[in-house]
Each structure stands twice: as C-alpha cells, then as structure tokens.
C-alpha cells in the first residue's frame, strides 16, 4: 500500500489528509455513518454522529495528552474513536488502550455519580498485520473477557482492528456493504474509475470527495504535503525491513557455518581423529575443537 502511482485520480486514503477529509469532516459525515453501519452489520445502528474535540488533555499540565484522528458520538452518547494506523509501532496495543481511557474518563460528571458508562468503541484501520499467522483473520474484535468461562465480562469497551493487507477480495467477490467499503479504502489511490460494484449513491459521494482534480488550492497543497509524509514513512519502513532481512540473513549464514563446522568436527572425531589433528586439519583453535567435542559429548 506504499506506492506512488504515475497517474492518480483519487487520494490515497492512508494519508492523514484523505482520512480526515473523508471520515472526519461535517460535510462527509454520511460517509463515516455508512462505513460504521457496515462494520457493525446491525449490532449497532447509527443514525446521527456528532464530531467531538480530537485533542484531549490530562487532568493537569503534567499528564500526557492524546490527539485522536477522528472522535465522535452517536445519538445514544456512545463514543467512537476511529484511528488510521499507517505503520506498525512497537507499543501499538498499549497506545490503543491508553487512548481509549480518555473517552471513558470524560464521562464522569461533576458531583455524585453512579458510574454508569456509555459504550466506547476504538476502531483501527491498519495498514499492517497484527498477526501474520492467520491470513484470513482481518477483522479483529476485542472485549474484556473472563479467561475461565471465555465469556464477555464487559461489553461497553470494544476494540475493532481491520488488518487491511489481509483484505484480498476482488471487485467480483464483493458481497456486503462492508466488503465494498474495505475495497474502496484499500484500492482508492490506484483506481482511475469508480468500479461497477460501487455504484450506490454513498460510494458516488465517496469518490466525488476523493477526486484530486476537484480540490481547491489549499486542499491540494495540504494533500501533497500529507502524501509526501506518507511516502517518507513508507521509505523509512521499507529501509528498516530490508536492513532487518539483511541482518537476519547474515545471522542465519553465520549460524549455518557454525553448525556445519560442528558437524564436521563430530564426523572427524568419530572417524578416530584426535582433537589436535582436527584442529590442524580445519584451521580451528585447539581449545575451540575441544569445547565443541565436550558439548557434543554432553548433549
């Protein structure tokens, strides 16, 4: 998803500008409502949304603040924290939990209170995989659970993570509205026309709002800056991955050489050669040969 197309008609949804324009503005509120309703598939039905302040300060100047991507509440007072995560972070889960505490704490009124809370949903659209092991498990829903009974202990705090690299459906395979939204989000930057499967009025609005040629000069400038930041992030990530692969390969080769020499020493010794003779034959230090022979004898 880190690419720079030679031709582009629509924005890259994974840029900060595009994500906040399409899902975080009053003018495009209907897009976010449609996406969320497709995500919940009837378990929640959102009629209206009210955007809330994305910057949250601690209770005092010494406490760390949190700046959300998109933060809103529905007509029932339930909170929705929607985050775009472009690259994997070491403490991604910790950050996600930390951010979710703000919508919980801010529900406490002044004075007496019975501690009743409205639901809080954290929704992460991830440009990486939390777990590479299960290729088909792309929608991860997390709640507080009783580890003995395996039943939900508390259903008012929910974390939903969409691992976008695992979504591989083609246009012909799109069935649900949720499928269509995931396809539109993932492929937006590479499309030159609105797909035939996305002809509903809501997707017409989505593609109209995402069309770069319709941006005013300020929006275009902001998008280009956001696009450059995204490319820079991709370059740093790819460099780190290449370095990691190179270091892993070198480590593996060194391990292989060491294991090969150990096996050679074992074979030579089994054929009756002394440690002195083995050391002389393969150019090893005598102490190293004796160490490997002793290790083999103990194992």
C-alpha positions as CSV (number, residue, x, y, z in Angstrom):
1,X,0.0,0.0,0.0
2,X,3.1,2.2,-0.1
3,X,3.1,3.3,-3.7
4,X,3.3,6.4,-5.8
5,X,1.2,5.9,-9.0
6,X,2.3,7.6,-12.2
7,X,-1.3,8.5,-12.7
8,X,-3.7,9.4,-10.0
9,X,-7.3,10.4,-9.9
10,X,-8.2,9.8,-6.3
11,X,-6.4,10.4,-3.0
12,X,-4.6,7.8,-1.0
13,X,-6.9,7.0,1.9
14,X,-3.9,6.2,4.1
15,X,-2.7,9.8,4.1
16,X,-3.7,11.8,7.1
17,X,-5.4,14.5,4.9
18,X,-7.5,12.0,3.0
19,X,-8.6,10.0,6.0
20,X,-9.7,13.1,8.0
21,X,-11.3,14.8,4.9
22,X,-13.4,11.7,4.0
23,X,-14.2,10.5,7.5
24,X,-13.6,13.4,9.8
25,X,-15.5,16.4,8.4
26,X,-19.0,17.5,9.0
27,X,-19.6,17.7,5.2
28,X,-18.8,14.0,4.8
29,X,-20.4,12.7,8.0
30,X,-22.7,10.5,5.9
31,X,-19.6,8.6,4.6
32,X,-18.5,7.7,8.1
33,X,-22.0,6.7,9.2
34,X,-22.3,4.4,6.3
35,X,-18.9,2.8,6.9
36,X,-19.6,2.3,10.6
37,X,-23.0,0.8,10.0
38,X,-21.5,-1.6,7.5
39,X,-18.8,-2.5,10.1
40,X,-21.4,-3.3,12.8
41,X,-23.8,-5.0,10.4
42,X,-26.9,-4.5,12.6
43,X,-25.4,-4.9,16.0
44,X,-25.2,-1.1,16.2
45,X,-27.3,1.2,14.0
46,X,-26.0,4.7,13.9
47,X,-28.5,7.4,12.8
48,X,-26.5,10.5,13.6
49,X,-23.0,11.5,14.6
50,X,-21.6,14.4,16.4
51,X,-17.9,15.2,16.0
52,X,-16.0,15.8,19.2
53,X,-12.8,17.6,20.0
54,X,-9.9,15.4,19.0
55,X,-7.3,16.9,21.4
56,X,-7.6,15.6,24.9
57,X,-5.6,16.9,27.8
58,X,-4.8,15.2,31.0
59,X,-6.3,16.3,34.3
60,X,-3.3,18.5,34.9
61,X,-0.4,20.0,33.0
62,X,2.0,17.2,33.9
63,X,-0.3,14.5,32.4
64,X,0.2,13.4,28.8
65,X,-2.3,14.4,26.2
66,X,-3.8,12.4,23.4
67,X,-4.7,13.6,19.9
68,X,-7.2,11.4,18.1
69,X,-7.7,11.1,14.3
70,X,-11.5,11.1,14.4
71,X,-13.6,11.2,17.5
72,X,-17.4,11.3,17.6
73,X,-20.5,10.2,19.4
74,X,-23.9,8.9,18.2
75,X,-27.4,9.8,19.3
76,X,-27.2,7.5,22.3
77,X,-24.0,9.1,23.6
78,X,-21.8,6.2,22.6
79,X,-18.3,7.2,21.7
80,X,-16.4,6.2,18.6
81,X,-12.6,6.7,18.3
82,X,-11.5,6.0,14.7
83,X,-7.8,5.8,14.1
84,X,-5.7,5.3,10.9
85,X,-2.5,3.4,11.7
86,X,-0.1,3.6,8.7
87,X,2.8,1.6,10.1
88,X,3.4,-0.9,12.9
89,X,4.5,0.5,16.2
90,X,6.3,-1.4,19.0
91,X,3.7,-0.5,21.6
92,X,0.7,-0.2,19.3
93,X,-1.6,-2.1,21.6
94,X,-0.6,-0.1,24.6
95,X,-1.2,3.2,22.7
96,X,-4.6,1.9,21.7
97,X,-5.6,1.1,25.2
98,X,-4.2,4.4,26.5
99,X,-6.2,6.4,24.0
100,X,-9.4,4.5,24.9
101,X,-9.2,5.7,28.5
102,X,-10.0,9.3,27.6
103,X,-13.5,8.7,26.2
104,X,-14.1,6.6,29.4
105,X,-12.8,9.2,31.9
106,X,-14.5,12.2,30.3
107,X,-17.9,10.6,31.0
108,X,-17.5,11.3,34.7
109,X,-19.7,14.3,35.7
110,X,-19.0,16.7,38.5
111,X,-20.6,15.7,41.8
112,X,-22.3,12.5,42.7
113,X,-22.3,9.7,40.0
114,X,-23.4,6.1,39.9
115,X,-20.5,5.1,37.5
116,X,-22.8,4.1,34.6
117,X,-20.9,4.5,31.3
118,X,-21.9,4.6,27.7
119,X,-20.2,2.3,25.2
120,X,-16.8,3.2,23.8
121,X,-15.6,1.8,20.5
122,X,-12.0,2.1,19.3
123,X,-11.7,1.3,15.6
124,X,-8.3,1.0,14.0
125,X,-7.9,0.8,10.2
126,X,-4.4,-0.7,10.0
127,X,-2.0,-0.6,7.1
128,X,-0.2,-3.6,8.6
129,X,-1.0,-7.0,10.2
130,X,-1.1,-7.6,13.9
131,X,-0.7,-11.3,13.3
132,X,0.7,-12.7,10.1
133,X,-0.2,-16.2,11.2
134,X,-3.9,-16.2,10.2
135,X,-4.2,-14.9,6.7
136,X,-8.0,-14.7,6.7
137,X,-8.5,-13.2,10.1
138,X,-8.6,-9.5,9.1
139,X,-11.4,-8.1,11.4
140,X,-10.3,-8.5,15.0
141,X,-12.8,-7.6,17.7
142,X,-11.6,-7.4,21.3
143,X,-13.5,-7.1,24.6
144,X,-12.8,-7.7,28.2
145,X,-13.3,-11.5,28.7
146,X,-13.4,-13.9,31.7
147,X,-10.5,-16.1,30.9
148,X,-12.1,-19.1,32.6
149,X,-15.6,-19.1,31.1
150,X,-14.4,-17.5,27.8
151,X,-17.5,-15.2,28.0
152,X,-17.5,-11.4,27.6
153,X,-17.1,-9.8,31.0
154,X,-17.8,-6.2,29.9
155,X,-19.4,-5.3,26.7
156,X,-19.1,-1.5,26.8
157,X,-15.5,-1.3,25.8
158,X,-14.7,-2.7,22.3
159,X,-11.6,-2.6,20.1
160,X,-12.0,-3.4,16.4
161,X,-8.9,-3.6,14.3
162,X,-9.1,-4.0,10.5
163,X,-5.9,-5.5,9.1
164,X,-6.2,-4.1,5.6
165,X,-3.3,-6.1,4.0
166,X,-5.3,-9.3,4.6
167,X,-8.3,-8.0,2.6
168,X,-7.8,-9.6,-0.8
169,X,-11.2,-9.7,-2.4
170,X,-11.6,-8.7,-6.0
171,X,-14.4,-6.5,-7.3
172,X,-16.3,-9.6,-8.4
173,X,-16.2,-11.1,-4.9
174,X,-17.7,-8.1,-3.1
175,X,-21.0,-9.0,-1.5
176,X,-21.7,-6.9,1.6
177,X,-21.5,-3.2,2.1
178,X,-18.6,-3.8,4.4
179,X,-16.8,-5.6,1.6
180,X,-17.4,-2.7,-0.6
181,X,-16.1,-0.2,1.9
182,X,-12.9,-2.2,2.5
183,X,-12.3,-2.5,-1.2
184,X,-12.8,1.3,-1.8
185,X,-10.5,2.2,1.1
186,X,-7.7,-0.2,0.1
187,X,-7.7,0.5,-3.6
188,X,-8.8,4.1,-3.8
189,X,-5.4,5.5,-4.8
190,X,-4.9,3.1,-7.7
191,X,-8.3,3.4,-9.3
192,X,-9.0,5.6,-12.3
193,X,-12.7,5.0,-12.5
194,X,-15.4,4.1,-9.9
195,X,-15.8,0.3,-10.0
196,X,-19.1,-1.1,-11.3
197,X,-19.7,-2.8,-7.9
198,X,-19.6,0.6,-6.1
199,X,-22.4,2.4,-7.9
200,X,-24.5,3.1,-4.8
201,X,-25.1,6.7,-4.0
202,X,-22.9,6.7,-0.9
203,X,-19.9,5.5,-3.0
204,X,-20.7,8.1,-5.6
205,X,-20.3,10.7,-2.9
206,X,-17.1,9.0,-1.6
207,X,-15.4,9.0,-5.0
208,X,-16.5,12.6,-5.7
209,X,-15.0,13.8,-2.4
210,X,-11.8,11.8,-3.1
211,X,-11.2,13.2,-6.6
212,X,-8.0,15.3,-6.5
213,X,-8.9,17.4,-9.5
214,X,-11.8,18.9,-7.5
215,X,-9.7,20.1,-4.7
216,X,-9.2,23.8,-4.1
217,X,-5.6,25.1,-3.9
218,X,-5.4,24.9,-0.1
219,X,-6.7,21.3,-0.1
220,X,-4.4,20.3,-2.9
221,X,-1.4,21.8,-1.0
222,X,-2.4,20.0,2.2
223,X,-2.9,16.7,0.4
224,X,0.5,16.9,-1.3
225,X,2.2,17.6,2.0
226,X,0.4,14.7,3.6
227,X,1.2,12.5,0.6
228,X,4.9,13.3,1.0
229,X,4.8,12.4,4.7
230,X,3.2,9.1,3.8
231,X,5.9,8.3,1.2
232,X,8.6,9.3,3.6
233,X,7.1,7.0,6.2
234,X,7.0,4.2,3.7
235,X,10.6,4.7,2.7
236,X,11.8,4.6,6.3
237,X,9.7,1.4,7.0
238,X,11.0,-0.3,3.8
239,X,14.6,0.6,4.7
240,X,14.2,-0.8,8.2
241,X,12.6,-4.0,6.8
242,X,15.5,-4.5,4.3
243,X,18.1,-3.9,7.0
244,X,16.3,-6.4,9.2
245,X,16.2,-9.0,6.4
246,X,19.9,-8.5,5.7
247,X,20.9,-8.8,9.3
248,X,18.7,-11.9,9.6
249,X,20.3,-13.5,6.5
250,X,23.8,-12.7,7.8
251,X,22.9,-14.2,11.2
252,X,21.5,-17.3,9.6
253,X,24.5,-17.8,7.3
254,X,26.8,-17.5,10.3
255,X,24.7,-19.9,12.3
256,X,24.8,-22.3,9.4
257,X,28.5,-22.1,9.1
258,X,29.0,-22.7,12.8
259,X,26.6,-25.7,12.7
260,X,28.4,-27.1,9.6
261,X,31.8,-26.9,11.3
262,X,30.4,-28.5,14.5
263,X,29.1,-31.4,12.4
264,X,32.4,-31.7,10.6
265,X,34.3,-31.9,13.9
266,X,31.9,-34.6,15.1
267,X,32.4,-36.7,12.0
268,X,36.2,-36.4,12.0
269,X,36.3,-37.4,15.7
270,X,34.0,-40.3,15.1
271,X,36.5,-41.5,12.4
272,X,39.2,-41.6,15.1
273,X,40.9,-38.3,14.6
274,X,42.3,-36.6,17.8
275,X,41.4,-33.0,18.7
276,X,44.9,-31.9,17.7
277,X,44.6,-33.5,14.3
278,X,41.1,-32.0,13.7
279,X,42.3,-28.5,14.7
280,X,45.3,-28.7,12.3
281,X,43.1,-30.1,9.5
282,X,40.4,-27.4,9.6
283,X,42.4,-24.5,11.0
284,X,40.4,-24.3,14.2
285,X,41.9,-23.3,17.6
286,X,42.5,-26.5,19.6
287,X,40.5,-25.1,22.6
288,X,37.5,-24.4,20.3
289,X,37.7,-28.0,18.9
290,X,37.8,-29.5,22.4
291,X,34.9,-27.2,23.5
292,X,32.7,-28.5,20.7
293,X,33.7,-32.1,21.4
294,X,32.8,-31.7,25.1
295,X,29.5,-30.0,24.2
296,X,28.6,-32.9,21.8
297,X,29.5,-35.4,24.5
298,X,27.2,-33.8,27.0
299,X,24.3,-33.4,24.5
